[in-house]
Amino acid sequence: MLVSVLFLVAVIGAVALTVDVGAWYREQRQAQATADAAALAGAQALPTDPSQALTLAQEYGAANGGEIAPGGITFRSDYEPNDTVVVKVARTSPGFFARLFSINSVTTHATASARAGVPYEVNGAAPIVVNKLHPLLSGPGCPCFHVETTLPLGKDGAPGAFGIANLDPSLDNGIPPLASWIQFGFNGYLSLGGYLSDPGAKFDSSGLRAALTARLGTELLFPVYDTLTGGGTTAQYDVIGWVAFHLDSYGDGHGNANSLTGYFTRVIWDGLQSASNKHLPDFGVYSVSLVN
């Protein structure tokens, strides 16, 4: 009888471990999911608006299970002031069989940090380049957003350069699908660096104009360059950053000349943050990612 009692206690203990520890592990995973969702949501408003980031983190945390710890949303400055939100979740999970061993509940904890940073690589860029010396990018107090402006496309400081970059180096001797890149963005991540100009841009192309029409009222992501060297098929833009442009209209130019009208704006874009270069030029484009 003694052996049977001891064996029964062991069986109950094993059941407690199987059922309760499994439930606690599930709660911990849910707490981590809540923390991740809240942090990623809050980072959407950083680094410019921490108060809005706090609101977003609270809302998404509540919508994904809640129980954010008191004072569990804080901010830190990794690369620039208030660029990272930290969310801590504390969730209490009751015990069942474990109560036989005076364990009524356990508290699981989870922490997530999300940072908004200037991306080194971006996905879905358009091939239209913008000079960093544009008055709304380099003027006093700029970059300046939501100010209507016109971007001229045509001869761009070097023979054969028309403000259009070839985003795919493997197509140096081919024909870049400019219309597709404008309408849908480049399918893949692009890094900063040198991009050859497309020397044969024809702005009266029906495909290119149809692509621009399809993007009216939306944001396109343009490379920002600081120097343009060479000419013709060797003209190269040195891309140093990215800027979002809300397209309102485009001109009726023909041949190799046209213009876009709209305004620069801040955006959260699909991109990869650099872990080494922490001082990339900031033109209002950020990507958000979970960090330690």
BELFENGI-V794241 format. One record per residue. RES is the residue in one small letter. OMEGA is omega as a letter, one per 40 degrees, with the letter a starting at -180 (NA if undefined). Layout:
BEGIN
((RES,OMEGA) (RES,OMEGA))
END
This chain:
BEGIN
((m,i) (l,i) (v,i) (s,i) (v,i) (l,i) (f,i) (l,i) (v,i) (a,i) (v,i) (i,i) (g,i) (a,i) (v,i) (a,i) (l,a) (t,a) (v,a) (d,a) (v,i) (g,i) (a,i) (w,i) (y,i) (r,i) (e,i) (q,i) (r,i) (q,i) (a,i) (q,i) (a,i) (t,a) (a,i) (d,a) (a,a) (a,a) (a,i) (l,i) (a,a) (g,a) (a,i) (q,a) (a,a) (l,e) (p,a) (t,a) (d,a) (p,a) (s,i) (q,i) (a,i) (l,i) (t,a) (l,a) (a,i) (q,a) (e,a) (y,i) (g,i) (a,a) (a,a) (n,i) (g,i) (g,i) (e,i) (i,a) (a,i) (p,a) (g,a) (g,i) (i,a) (t,a) (f,i) (r,a) (s,i) (d,a) (y,i) (e,a) (p,i) (n,i) (d,a) (t,i) (v,i) (v,a) (v,i) (k,a) (v,i) (a,a) (r,a) (t,i) (s,a) (p,i) (g,i) (f,i) (f,a) (a,i) (r,i) (l,i) (f,i) (s,i) (i,a) (n,a) (s,i) (v,i) (t,i) (t,a) (h,i) (a,i) (t,i) (a,i) (s,i) (a,a) (r,i) (a,a) (g,i) (v,a) (p,i) (y,i) (e,a) (v,i) (n,i) (g,i) (a,i) (a,a) (p,a) (i,a) (v,i) (v,i) (n,a) (k,a) (l,i) (h,a) (p,a) (l,i) (l,a) (s,a) (g,i) (p,i) (g,a) (c,e) (p,a) (c,a) (f,i) (h,i) (v,a) (e,a) (t,i) (t,i) (l,i) (p,i) (l,a) (g,i) (k,a) (d,i) (g,i) (a,i) (p,i) (g,i) (a,a) (f,a) (g,i) (i,a) (a,i) (n,a) (l,a) (d,a) (p,a) (s,a) (l,a) (d,a) (n,i) (g,a) (i,a) (p,i) (p,a) (l,a) (a,i) (s,i) (w,i) (i,a) (q,a) (f,a) (g,i) (f,a) (n,a) (g,a) (y,i) (l,i) (s,i) (l,i) (g,a) (g,i) (y,i) (l,i) (s,i) (d,a) (p,a) (g,a) (a,i) (k,a) (f,i) (d,i) (s,a) (s,i) (g,a) (l,i) (r,i) (a,i) (a,i) (l,i) (t,a) (a,a) (r,i) (l,i) (g,i) (t,i) (e,i) (l,i) (l,a) (f,i) (p,i) (v,a) (y,i) (d,i) (t,i) (l,a) (t,i) (g,i) (g,a) (g,a) (t,i) (t,i) (a,a) (q,i) (y,i) (d,a) (v,a) (i,a) (g,a) (w,i) (v,i) (a,a) (f,i) (h,a) (l,i) (d,a) (s,i) (y,a) (g,a) (d,a) (g,a) (h,i) (g,a) (n,i) (a,i) (n,i) (s,i) (l,i) (t,a) (g,a) (y,i) (f,a) (t,i) (r,i) (v,i) (i,a) (w,i) (d,a) (g,i) (l,i) (q,i) (s,i) (a,a) (s,a) (n,a) (k,a) (h,i) (l,i) (p,a) (d,i) (f,i) (g,i) (v,a) (y,i) (s,a) (v,i) (s,i) (l,i) (v,i) (n,NA))
END
